[in-house]
Amino acid sequence: MSALPSVYLTARVVAPGTVIRIEDGSLRRALAEQADIADVLIEAFRVRRDVIRTAAGAALEMIGRTGDSGSAALRTYAGHMLLPHSWVDATSAPGLALMRSAGLEDGDLPAALVRGAVLRSATPGTVADAIGLTYRTGGPPADLVVVGAGPAGLAAAVYAASEGLNTVLLDRTGIGGQAAKSARIENYLGFPLGISGEDLARLAMVQALKFGVRIFARYAATELDVRGGASGDSAACGTAVCELAGDELLTSIVVERPAGPAERLECRALFCFIGAEPVSDWLTGVGKDPDRFVPTPGPLPCQTSAPGVFAVGDLRSGSTKRVATAVGEGAAAVSSVHAVIAG
Ligand SMILES: Cc1cc2nc3c(=O)[nH]c(=O)nc-3n(C[C@H](O)[C@H](O)[C@H](O)COP(=O)(O)OP(=O)(O)OC[C@H]3O[C@@H](n4cnc5c(N)ncnc54)[C@H](O)[C@@H]3O)c2cc1C
């Protein structure tokens, strides 16, 4: 089981042994039915990903110029997708050697080498295509399409797939949403030492793949044909801090609100927790509140005004904007999905 829809990693055997090739479906059945084997394999997958990631696997090599926007976009994509990869600056000695061996010219940068193929003027889209991360039609029909692979979407996908639903998960940037940008999430239950958002996202992705979720990114939903699906998205913050005051220590801040005059607030500390705008324009035919969050009037949990469409996590009007609530709502929405499928 690769962490990606199509295997692009290489391996080297260092001791004699036997390779047993198991079909995807049989492996997932074994993982579901034999807990002792599942424990060993899932831990091996997790460790393998960490090793490959930190050892900069040779399967995806990217080369470009530091400071160039195209190169930065490639690196950002690989980071968001938690792709094991190596990055080489084209002006360094290893970079020049790689350029020569791959037959690359300056005008070809940034470039990517994937499974022996050389992608010139590479973009996140061409890399995603080469490693099988762009959506391809023709697979089994999906019971549930989850838009957004933040904590809410990942949870919905994991719960749905573990309960037997054929699940597709799409994200326009990568895995983990806002949470993946958090250096340390201190308050998520079960992690007394805290956990980095990236680690949480990586573990959730391994869990999703274990249950057979088909993950595609970069894949942005741009429109909704209201016949079914679920969605999860990002947070908003309407108030802006425009001034900090104090000598050695902070004593007050000035905040500006969208409506009303600026206001000075006494305070001794400021916790920067900068939110994001809800991405809901593509949800055509679904009711939204004035701030573009999506209300869930029901009757099923997380159900929007459109039957068969559920909103979870930060996108949901009135949500708490926390990882734990996003995960809980993702799980809750799946029970609603079962109810819709059962008619
Ligand atoms: C820096 C930072 C630190 C934080 N720290 C904490 C913390 O310590 N504890 C805590 O509980 N919470 C924390 N939060 C808040 C927490 O991360 C969010 O509440 C949580 O990520 C919400 O999850 P979500 O899945 O609802 O949305 P998001 O995490 O916003 O994920 C939404 C996903 O949807 C994708 N998407 C959007 N539109 C489309 C589209 N049209 N098509 C396809 N994909 C789309 C986005 O790319 C994104 O990946 C933090 C947030 C930030 C920014």
The ligand as an SDF file (V2000), in Angstrom:
LIG
                    3D

 53 58  0  0  0  0  0  0  0  0999 V2000
   -1.5690   28.4180   12.5090 C   0  0  0  0  0  0  0  0  0  0  0  0
   -2.7840   27.7100   13.0750 C   0  0  0  0  0  0  0  0  0  0  0  0
   -2.6730   27.0530   14.2810 C   0  0  0  0  0  0  0  0  0  0  0  0
   -3.7770   26.3850   14.8140 C   0  0  0  0  0  0  0  0  0  0  0  0
   -3.6380   25.7360   16.0000 N   0  0  0  0  0  0  0  0  0  0  0  0
   -4.6860   25.0600   16.5190 C   0  0  0  0  0  0  0  0  0  0  0  0
   -4.5540   24.3510   17.7410 C   0  0  0  0  0  0  0  0  0  0  0  0
   -3.4980   24.3570   18.3760 O   0  0  0  0  0  0  0  0  0  0  0  0
   -5.6480   23.6550   18.1830 N   0  0  0  0  0  0  0  0  0  0  0  0
   -6.8320   23.6360   17.5190 C   0  0  0  0  0  0  0  0  0  0  0  0
   -7.7620   22.9520   17.9530 O   0  0  0  0  0  0  0  0  0  0  0  0
   -6.9820   24.3090   16.3600 N   0  0  0  0  0  0  0  0  0  0  0  0
   -5.9530   25.0300   15.8450 C   0  0  0  0  0  0  0  0  0  0  0  0
   -6.1070   25.7180   14.6790 N   0  0  0  0  0  0  0  0  0  0  0  0
   -7.4150   25.7030   14.0110 C   0  0  0  0  0  0  0  0  0  0  0  0
   -7.5820   24.4040   13.2150 C   0  0  0  0  0  0  0  0  0  0  0  0
   -6.4300   24.1770   12.4090 O   0  0  0  0  0  0  0  0  0  0  0  0
   -8.8190   24.4740   12.3360 C   0  0  0  0  0  0  0  0  0  0  0  0
   -9.9530   24.6790   13.1590 O   0  0  0  0  0  0  0  0  0  0  0  0
   -9.0130   23.1680   11.5620 C   0  0  0  0  0  0  0  0  0  0  0  0
   -7.9090   22.9490   10.6950 O   0  0  0  0  0  0  0  0  0  0  0  0
  -10.3090   23.2150   10.7290 C   0  0  0  0  0  0  0  0  0  0  0  0
  -10.3500   22.0600    9.9610 O   0  0  0  0  0  0  0  0  0  0  0  0
  -11.2440   22.0090    8.6370 P   0  0  0  0  0  0  0  0  0  0  0  0
  -10.9780   20.6790    8.0280 O   0  0  0  0  0  0  0  0  0  0  0  0
  -12.6340   22.3810    8.9590 O   0  0  0  0  0  0  0  0  0  0  0  0
  -10.7160   23.1730    7.6880 O   0  0  0  0  0  0  0  0  0  0  0  0
   -9.2740   23.4840    7.0870 P   0  0  0  0  0  0  0  0  0  0  0  0
   -8.1990   22.9970    8.0020 O   0  0  0  0  0  0  0  0  0  0  0  0
   -9.3010   24.9200    6.7310 O   0  0  0  0  0  0  0  0  0  0  0  0
   -9.2130   22.5870    5.7670 O   0  0  0  0  0  0  0  0  0  0  0  0
   -9.9670   22.9000    4.6350 C   0  0  0  0  0  0  0  0  0  0  0  0
   -9.3360   22.2660    3.4060 C   0  0  0  0  0  0  0  0  0  0  0  0
  -10.2140   22.4510    2.2920 O   0  0  0  0  0  0  0  0  0  0  0  0
   -9.4350   22.7240    1.1360 C   0  0  0  0  0  0  0  0  0  0  0  0
  -10.3050   23.4260    0.1700 N   0  0  0  0  0  0  0  0  0  0  0  0
  -10.8910   24.6420    0.2990 C   0  0  0  0  0  0  0  0  0  0  0  0
  -11.6370   24.9150   -0.7860 N   0  0  0  0  0  0  0  0  0  0  0  0
  -11.5390   23.8670   -1.6270 C   0  0  0  0  0  0  0  0  0  0  0  0
  -12.0790   23.5580   -2.9020 C   0  0  0  0  0  0  0  0  0  0  0  0
  -12.8850   24.4120   -3.5420 N   0  0  0  0  0  0  0  0  0  0  0  0
  -11.7590   22.3800   -3.4820 N   0  0  0  0  0  0  0  0  0  0  0  0
  -10.9290   21.5040   -2.8430 C   0  0  0  0  0  0  0  0  0  0  0  0
  -10.3900   21.7430   -1.6230 N   0  0  0  0  0  0  0  0  0  0  0  0
  -10.6920   22.9060   -1.0230 C   0  0  0  0  0  0  0  0  0  0  0  0
   -8.2990   23.5730    1.6510 C   0  0  0  0  0  0  0  0  0  0  0  0
   -7.1800   23.5140    0.7590 O   0  0  0  0  0  0  0  0  0  0  0  0
   -8.0020   22.9060    3.0100 C   0  0  0  0  0  0  0  0  0  0  0  0
   -7.0120   21.9050    2.8980 O   0  0  0  0  0  0  0  0  0  0  0  0
   -5.0180   26.3930   14.1150 C   0  0  0  0  0  0  0  0  0  0  0  0
   -5.1190   27.0590   12.8860 C   0  0  0  0  0  0  0  0  0  0  0  0
   -4.0200   27.7120   12.3670 C   0  0  0  0  0  0  0  0  0  0  0  0
   -4.1400   28.4230   11.0490 C   0  0  0  0  0  0  0  0  0  0  0  0
  1  2  1  0
  2  3  1  0
  2 52  2  0
  3  4  2  0
  4  5  1  0
  4 50  1  0
  5  6  2  0
  6  7  1  0
  6 13  1  0
  7  8  2  0
  7  9  1  0
  9 10  1  0
 10 11  2  0
 10 12  1  0
 12 13  2  0
 13 14  1  0
 14 15  1  0
 14 50  1  0
 15 16  1  0
 16 17  1  0
 16 18  1  0
 18 19  1  0
 18 20  1  0
 20 21  1  0
 20 22  1  0
 22 23  1  0
 23 24  1  0
 24 25  2  0
 24 26  1  0
 24 27  1  0
 27 28  1  0
 28 29  2  0
 28 30  1  0
 28 31  1  0
 31 32  1  0
 32 33  1  0
 33 34  1  0
 33 48  1  0
 34 35  1  0
 35 36  1  0
 35 46  1  0
 36 37  1  0
 36 45  1  0
 37 38  2  0
 38 39  1  0
 39 40  1  0
 39 45  2  0
 40 41  1  0
 40 42  2  0
 42 43  1  0
 43 44  2  0
 44 45  1  0
 46 47  1  0
 46 48  1  0
 48 49  1  0
 50 51  2  0
 51 52  1  0
 52 53  1  0
M  END
$$$$
